[in-house]
Every structure is written in structure tokens, then in C-alpha cells.
Amino acid sequence: MKFNMEKTFLNISEVSRKLNLINKKTGKPANHILRFWEKEFKGIKPTILKGNRRYYDSHQIDKIKYIKYLLRDKGLTIKGVKKI
């Protein structure tokens, strides 16, 4: 019997698309938002693999979804989200 122990990682563009962080003018993923949130929120730590590319696991993506929900849907400020 085989076990799949491999974690699923998504790169920064895939996460941006999944969370609908898309530049409306160009249609490209808005990766700069995720990079900014990495600097602001210490809980977001992507895995840096080959070629200095950022990869996120499911736990990181859940944290980012929650931060996006608080910032965009609830209207909290970055300072307010940091307190939570």
C-alpha cells in the first residue's frame, strides 16, 4: 500500500488566482499583494524552493484567506488584523 506523503504546494501566481487577487486592467495575478502581506504579517512564511520561488502549503493558504477576509470583506485595517 502506498501513502502519498507529499505536501501540495502552490506558487504565488496560483495562490493569487485562487484567492481572486487579479489586476483588473491586465488580468494578471496581483502577486505584489501577497508579497506585501508577507512583510506585514509574520504568520505568512512561504517555502522558498528552486530559483527563489515562493510556494505555499494549505496551512499558509488558509491564513492568507483569513487575512483577505478580514481586510477586504470585514473592512479592518492592517493594524486591526495584526491585533487579531
One Martini backbone bead per residue (centre of mass of N, CA, C, O) as a GRO file, in nm:
protein
   84
    1MET     BB    1   0.096   0.037   0.023
    2LYS     BB    2   0.043   0.373  -0.060
    3PHE     BB    3   0.170   0.689   0.040
    4ASN     BB    4   0.090   1.039   0.035
    5MET     BB    5   0.338   1.267   0.165
    6GLU     BB    6   0.291   1.494  -0.021
    7LYS     BB    7   0.285   1.819  -0.051
    8THR     BB    8   0.090   2.086  -0.144
    9PHE     BB    9   0.198   2.327  -0.377
   10LEU     BB   10   0.180   2.678  -0.439
   11ASN     BB   11   0.225   2.935  -0.615
   12ILE     BB   12   0.179   3.271  -0.622
   13SER     BB   13  -0.010   3.275  -0.872
   14GLU     BB   14  -0.209   3.054  -0.781
   15VAL     BB   15  -0.301   3.199  -0.524
   16SER     BB   16  -0.405   3.456  -0.656
   17ARG     BB   17  -0.622   3.314  -0.825
   18LYS     BB   18  -0.771   3.164  -0.595
   19LEU     BB   19  -0.823   3.463  -0.443
   20ASN     BB   20  -0.877   3.688  -0.655
   21LEU     BB   21  -0.585   3.843  -0.725
   22ILE     BB   22  -0.657   4.064  -0.975
   23ASN     BB   23  -0.577   4.254  -1.234
   24LYS     BB   24  -0.811   4.436  -1.411
   25LYS     BB   25  -0.642   4.541  -1.655
   26THR     BB   26  -0.452   4.268  -1.721
   27GLY     BB   27  -0.527   3.977  -1.568
   28LYS     BB   28  -0.315   3.948  -1.358
   29PRO     BB   29  -0.154   3.858  -1.097
   30ALA     BB   30  -0.132   4.002  -0.756
   31ASN     BB   31   0.161   3.944  -0.603
   32HIS     BB   32   0.221   4.202  -0.434
   33ILE     BB   33   0.021   4.146  -0.207
   34LEU     BB   34   0.156   3.895  -0.086
   35ARG     BB   35   0.431   4.026  -0.031
   36PHE     BB   36   0.322   4.239   0.163
   37TRP     BB   37   0.191   4.043   0.370
   38GLU     BB   38   0.456   3.908   0.452
   39LYS     BB   39   0.571   4.164   0.591
   40GLU     BB   40   0.324   4.220   0.793
   41PHE     BB   41   0.284   3.899   0.838
   42LYS     BB   42   0.441   3.650   1.024
   43GLY     BB   43   0.253   3.392   0.942
   44ILE     BB   44   0.377   3.433   0.654
   45LYS     BB   45   0.560   3.141   0.520
   46PRO     BB   46   0.715   3.064   0.260
   47THR     BB   47   0.846   2.836   0.048
   48ILE     BB   48   1.180   2.826  -0.065
   49LEU     BB   49   1.274   2.736  -0.378
   50LYS     BB   50   1.364   2.705  -0.665
   51GLY     BB   51   1.462   3.017  -0.772
   52ASN     BB   52   1.317   3.190  -0.548
   53ARG     BB   53   1.038   3.053  -0.501
   54ARG     BB   54   0.708   3.067  -0.402
   55TYR     BB   55   0.553   2.841  -0.161
   56TYR     BB   56   0.229   2.711  -0.069
   57ASP     BB   57   0.046   2.579   0.169
   58SER     BB   58  -0.254   2.514   0.313
   59HIS     BB   59  -0.202   2.680   0.573
   60GLN     BB   60  -0.119   2.944   0.435
   61ILE     BB   61  -0.376   2.982   0.267
   62ASP     BB   62  -0.568   3.006   0.509
   63LYS     BB   63  -0.439   3.261   0.627
   64ILE     BB   64  -0.480   3.438   0.374
   65LYS     BB   65  -0.786   3.416   0.362
   66TYR     BB   66  -0.835   3.548   0.639
   67ILE     BB   67  -0.698   3.816   0.579
   68LYS     BB   68  -0.872   3.889   0.337
   69TYR     BB   69  -1.141   3.888   0.485
   70LEU     BB   70  -1.072   4.113   0.690
   71LEU     BB   71  -0.988   4.334   0.485
   72ARG     BB   72  -1.219   4.318   0.254
   73ASP     BB   73  -1.494   4.232   0.404
   74LYS     BB   74  -1.465   4.377   0.700
   75GLY     BB   75  -1.261   4.642   0.692
   76LEU     BB   76  -0.993   4.616   0.807
   77THR     BB   77  -0.699   4.686   0.920
   78ILE     BB   78  -0.381   4.597   0.957
   79LYS     BB   79  -0.371   4.658   1.258
   80GLY     BB   80  -0.629   4.493   1.330
   81VAL     BB   81  -0.526   4.216   1.225
   82LYS     BB   82  -0.275   4.194   1.408
   83LYS     BB   83  -0.441   4.171   1.676
   84ILE     BB   84  -0.578   3.895   1.586
   0.00000   0.00000   0.00000
